[in-house]
């Protein structure tokens, strides 16, 4: 069959869909559908006989609108009000602004959640988190794109994407390793958004290249991907080597490219190696009398307690970009 199983066998021959079928269509749990019915009155408009409730195409459209509105970060109660009002009027109803006047340059922060402990974060985090939990690829891609275009890559990563990734990580760590698929799904879509947003890698300029790599046994590449995109935005050439680069290959890459800076990412203390960072920092190239060495950045939480004297350890994306810009100028 397919084509959504022939539109759920023609909406079960016009008798309507069950709650379970509606939940599968929306990508949410059946308990979520029942909760929206109980809390916000989003249940089937008409009741049929028997124990099982049946949802019509109009009922489904109302729930789809509810999903779309909550994906933007709108609180569920407000999203339900709008979805119900639109059903009654047949026209989209604008969300209520908290106060008249021009919109602030920075969006409001929110402590409300989506089952994740987000804390005091930008409003967009809620929408990104909800889309990730629903495994809603289209909504997630749109929200990530909007955040990057509105705030810029560095601010979007620091204030929207990273807090949401951290909240998802805490969620699966505290729930017996459930939600691992959500973290992988969100990471994959963030990686895709970064690649779509970043401009083409600029041409090499002598002494301006940055080498980015994970240390051996480390595969957590996403922070390096965002740093590579941020450097490309600033027209700084990058050589990205990704996860778990062997020591011999890292040394060969540094010798071949003669970089101004090298970023070594370690997520775990068990993978960070101060001797490795110091060895890379001691590599020289160039003609006699004008030899150069790279500025080696130790990146990531794994370097806590392993930091090497004289090697910068940027605390975030903006600081890492500043270190590279300084190394290229110097």
Secondary structure by P-SEA (a helix, b strand, c coil): ccaaaaaaaaaaacccccaaaaaaaacccaaaaaaaaacccccccccccccbbbbcaaaaaaaaaaaaaaaacccaaaaaaaaaaaaaaccccccccccccccccccccccccccccccccccaaaaaaaaaaaccaaaaaaaaaaaaaaccaaaaaacccaaaaaaaaaaaaaccccaaaaaaaaaaaaaaaaaaacccccccccccbbbbbbcccccccaaaaaaaaaaaaacbbbbbbcccccaaaaaaaaaaccccbbbbbbcccccccaaaaaaaaaccccccccccccccccccccccccccccccccccaaaaaaaaaaaaac
